Amino acid sequence: MDKPAMASVFRMRHAPATVSGVRSIGQGQADPIFRPRSLGEAIQLVASAYPHYDISAAVIAYGDPPTPRLGSLEAKMLWREYGERWREA
């Protein structure tokens, strides 16, 4: 993901988003279910879920259907680039 694409995602940080594909790594524990949240919160959640959860199949959906979904690698990259600014107004 290049810098212009990251900036575009950052501008949408308040858009509604859903998180799926996060798996529990504890034996006998149910996979977590996350309520809809802002894109910024979703990115922070996925980026900080490891090592407590398996995020290899994590997907963040936001925006209109043609908007590309974000995976765990993109979430980590975006979190490294913008950090706590995802949660700012």
C-alpha positions in Angstrom: 0.0 0.0 0.0 1.5 3.3 -1.1 1.4 6.6 0.8 -1.5 8.1 -1.3 -3.6 5.0 -0.7 -2.9 5.1 3.0 -3.8 8.8 3.1 -7.1 8.0 1.4 -7.9 5.4 3.9 -6.9 7.7 6.8 -9.3 10.4 5.5 -12.1 7.8 5.9 -11.2 7.0 9.5 -14.6 7.9 10.8 -16.5 5.8 8.3 -18.5 2.8 9.7 -16.5 -0.4 9.5 -16.9 -4.1 10.4 -14.2 -6.6 11.4 -14.3 -10.3 10.7 -11.9 -13.2 10.4 -10.2 -12.6 13.8 -9.8 -16.0 15.5 -9.1 -17.0 19.1 -5.9 -18.9 19.7 -7.0 -20.3 23.1 -8.1 -23.9 23.1 -11.9 -24.1 23.7 -12.4 -20.3 23.4 -15.0 -18.9 21.0 -13.9 -16.6 18.2 -14.6 -12.9 19.1 -17.5 -11.1 17.5 -17.0 -7.4 17.1 -19.7 -4.7 16.8 -19.5 -2.2 14.0 -17.2 0.6 14.8 -15.3 3.4 13.0 -12.6 2.5 10.6 -10.0 4.0 12.9 -11.1 1.8 15.8 -11.3 -1.2 13.5 -7.7 -0.7 12.3 -6.5 -0.2 15.9 -8.3 -3.4 17.0 -6.8 -5.6 14.3 -3.3 -4.0 14.6 -3.3 -4.6 18.4 -5.0 -8.0 18.5 -1.9 -10.0 17.8 -0.5 -12.0 19.7 -3.7 -12.7 21.6 -5.7 -13.5 18.5 -4.9 -15.0 15.1 -5.4 -12.1 12.7 -4.1 -13.8 9.5 -7.6 -13.9 8.0 -8.8 -10.6 9.5 -10.8 -8.4 7.1 -11.9 -4.8 7.6 -14.9 -3.8 5.4 -15.8 -0.1 5.1 -17.3 2.3 2.5 -19.2 1.3 -0.5 -18.9 -2.3 -1.9 -16.3 -1.6 -4.5 -14.0 -0.2 -1.8 -11.1 -2.7 -1.3 -11.2 -4.4 2.1 -8.2 -4.2 4.4 -6.4 -7.2 5.7 -4.2 -7.6 8.8 -1.0 -6.5 6.9 -2.6 -3.3 5.7 -4.1 -2.6 9.2 -0.6 -3.0 10.8 1.0 -0.8 8.1 -1.7 1.9 8.6 -1.3 1.8 12.3 2.5 2.2 12.1 2.0 5.1 9.8 -0.7 7.0 11.7 -0.8 5.5 15.2 -3.2 7.1 17.7 -4.3 9.7 15.1 -6.8 7.0 13.9 -8.9 7.9 16.9 -8.6 11.7 16.7 -11.6 13.8 15.7 
